[in-house]
């Protein structure tokens, strides 16, 4: 499961938009933009760079796994885990029932 978010979505979106605007200016660099916006908003520049990278992936501007795809994979993994656990417990229940029926027949 993902860790809880330290920053609200509105702050993240605003920060990413600000970095993109600065990068679009002539001579604007990603690292410098993240440093500047991070200082203004009190966000670690490396954290901000990760948000910008993920936003670019989500928008199709950069290759990688989109947020939606990652969430779908995580949900599938959770369901698989539940199904495996369910199968484990069902086998224990069935095995218990068969042992009980053997005990009853042995009487």
C-alpha positions as CSV (number, residue, x, y, z in Angstrom):
1,X,0.0,0.0,0.0
2,X,1.2,3.5,-0.8
3,X,2.4,5.8,2.0
4,X,0.1,8.6,3.0
5,X,0.6,11.9,1.2
6,X,2.4,14.6,3.1
7,X,1.2,17.4,0.6
8,X,-2.4,18.0,-0.6
9,X,-3.0,17.3,-4.3
10,X,-3.7,21.0,-4.9
11,X,-0.2,21.9,-3.7
12,X,1.4,19.2,-5.8
13,X,-0.5,20.3,-8.9
14,X,0.4,23.9,-8.3
15,X,4.1,23.1,-7.8
16,X,4.3,21.0,-10.9
17,X,2.6,23.7,-13.0
18,X,5.0,26.3,-11.6
19,X,8.0,24.1,-12.5
20,X,6.7,23.5,-16.0
21,X,6.2,27.2,-16.5
22,X,9.7,28.0,-15.4
23,X,11.1,25.2,-17.6
24,X,9.3,26.6,-20.6
25,X,11.1,29.9,-20.2
26,X,14.2,30.4,-22.3
27,X,17.2,29.0,-20.4
28,X,15.0,27.3,-17.8
29,X,16.3,24.1,-16.5
30,X,14.4,21.4,-14.6
31,X,16.8,21.3,-11.7
32,X,16.9,25.1,-11.3
33,X,13.1,25.3,-11.6
34,X,12.6,22.6,-8.9
35,X,15.0,24.3,-6.6
36,X,13.3,27.7,-7.1
37,X,9.8,26.5,-6.7
38,X,10.8,24.1,-3.8
39,X,12.3,27.1,-1.9
40,X,9.1,29.2,-2.5
41,X,6.7,26.4,-1.4
42,X,8.8,24.6,1.2
43,X,9.1,21.4,-0.8
44,X,12.2,19.3,-1.2
45,X,13.5,19.9,-4.8
46,X,14.1,16.2,-5.3
47,X,10.5,15.4,-4.2
48,X,9.3,18.1,-6.6
49,X,11.4,16.6,-9.5
50,X,9.7,13.2,-8.9
51,X,6.3,14.8,-9.1
52,X,7.2,16.6,-12.3
53,X,8.6,13.4,-13.8
54,X,5.4,11.5,-12.9
55,X,3.2,14.2,-14.3
56,X,5.2,14.0,-17.6
57,X,4.7,10.2,-17.7
58,X,1.0,10.6,-17.0
59,X,0.7,13.2,-19.8
60,X,2.6,10.9,-22.2
61,X,5.5,13.3,-22.5
62,X,8.0,10.8,-21.0
63,X,8.1,7.0,-21.1
64,X,7.3,5.1,-17.9
65,X,4.4,3.6,-15.9
66,X,1.5,6.0,-15.4
67,X,-0.1,6.6,-12.1
68,X,-3.3,4.9,-13.2
69,X,-1.4,1.9,-14.5
70,X,0.5,1.6,-11.2
71,X,-2.7,1.8,-9.2
72,X,-4.3,-0.9,-11.4
73,X,-1.3,-3.2,-10.9
74,X,-1.3,-2.6,-7.1
75,X,-5.1,-3.4,-7.0
76,X,-4.5,-6.6,-9.0
77,X,-1.7,-7.6,-6.7
78,X,-3.9,-7.0,-3.7
79,X,-6.7,-9.1,-5.2
80,X,-4.3,-11.9,-6.1
81,X,-3.1,-11.9,-2.5
82,X,-6.6,-12.1,-1.2
83,X,-7.5,-14.9,-3.6
84,X,-4.4,-16.8,-2.5
85,X,-5.3,-16.3,1.2
86,X,-8.9,-17.3,0.5
87,X,-7.8,-20.5,-1.3
88,X,-5.4,-21.3,1.6
89,X,-8.2,-21.0,4.2
90,X,-10.7,-22.9,2.1
91,X,-8.3,-25.8,1.8
92,X,-7.8,-25.8,5.5
93,X,-11.6,-25.8,6.1
94,X,-12.1,-28.6,3.6
95,X,-9.3,-30.6,5.1
96,X,-10.8,-30.1,8.5
97,X,-14.2,-31.3,7.3
98,X,-12.7,-34.4,5.8
99,X,-10.8,-35.2,9.0
100,X,-14.1,-34.7,10.9
101,X,-16.0,-37.0,8.6
102,X,-13.3,-39.6,9.0
103,X,-13.5,-39.3,12.8
104,X,-17.3,-39.7,12.7
105,X,-17.0,-42.7,10.4
106,X,-14.4,-44.3,12.7
107,X,-16.9,-44.3,15.6
